Amino acid sequence: MSDSRFFNKQTCDLLWRYGMLQTGDFIYILKVNIIYLISLEVFILFNIVFNLLLLVMDHTFNFGMLCSNNLGPQSVLPTVSVI
C-alpha cells in the first residue's frame, strides 16, 4: 500500500495528480498520522505526570528529612568541646 515516502505533502500531490496515489493511500496516511499524534500526546502527558510526581516526591523527601530527622543547619556545624 503506502510507506513513509508518501508523508511529504508535495509528493502526495504529485502522485495524486498523475494517478499513482489512490484514496486508500490517503486513508492509510491519515490513520498513521493520527496514531503518531496520539502516541506523541500520550508520551508528553506521561512525561508531565512523571516529572510532577518526581517533584512531589523530592519535595516530600526533603521536607520529611528536615522535619523528622532534625537535619537542619545546626546539625552540620562542627561541635567544639570546651575542657
C-alpha positions in Angstrom: 0.0 0.0 0.0 1.8 3.1 1.2 5.0 3.8 3.1 6.8 6.7 4.7 7.8 8.4 1.4 4.1 9.4 0.9 4.2 11.6 4.1 5.5 14.5 2.2 2.6 16.8 1.0 4.3 17.7 -2.3 4.9 14.0 -3.0 1.3 13.2 -2.2 0.0 15.9 -4.5 2.2 14.9 -7.4 1.3 11.2 -7.0 -2.4 12.0 -6.8 -2.1 14.3 -9.9 -0.5 11.5 -12.0 -2.9 8.8 -10.7 -0.3 6.9 -8.8 -1.9 7.5 -5.4 -5.3 6.1 -4.5 -7.9 7.1 -1.9 -6.9 4.1 0.2 -3.4 5.5 0.5 -4.7 8.8 1.9 -6.8 6.9 4.4 -3.7 4.9 5.4 -1.6 8.1 5.7 -4.3 9.7 7.8 -4.5 6.6 10.2 -0.7 6.6 10.6 -0.6 10.3 11.3 -3.5 10.1 13.9 -1.8 7.2 15.6 1.5 9.1 15.6 -0.2 12.2 17.1 -2.0 10.2 19.8 1.2 8.4 20.8 3.1 11.7 20.9 0.4 13.2 23.2 0.4 10.2 25.5 4.2 10.4 25.7 4.1 14.1 26.5 1.4 13.7 29.1 3.3 10.8 30.7 6.4 12.9 30.9 4.5 15.8 32.5 2.9 13.4 35.1 6.2 11.7 35.8 8.0 15.0 36.3 5.3 16.2 38.6 5.5 13.0 40.6 9.3 13.4 40.9 8.8 17.0 42.0 6.3 16.0 44.7 8.5 13.1 45.9 11.5 15.4 46.0 9.6 18.0 48.0 8.2 15.4 50.3 11.5 13.7 50.9 13.3 17.0 51.6 10.5 18.2 53.9 10.5 14.8 55.7 14.2 14.8 56.1 14.4 18.3 57.5 11.5 17.9 59.9 11.6 14.3 61.2 15.3 13.7 61.4 16.4 17.2 62.5 18.8 17.6 59.7 18.7 21.4 59.9 21.6 23.8 59.5 22.6 23.3 63.2 23.4 19.6 62.7 26.1 20.2 60.1 28.0 22.7 62.3 31.1 21.2 63.9 30.9 20.7 67.6 33.6 22.1 69.8 34.0 20.7 73.2 35.5 23.1 75.8 37.5 21.5 78.5 
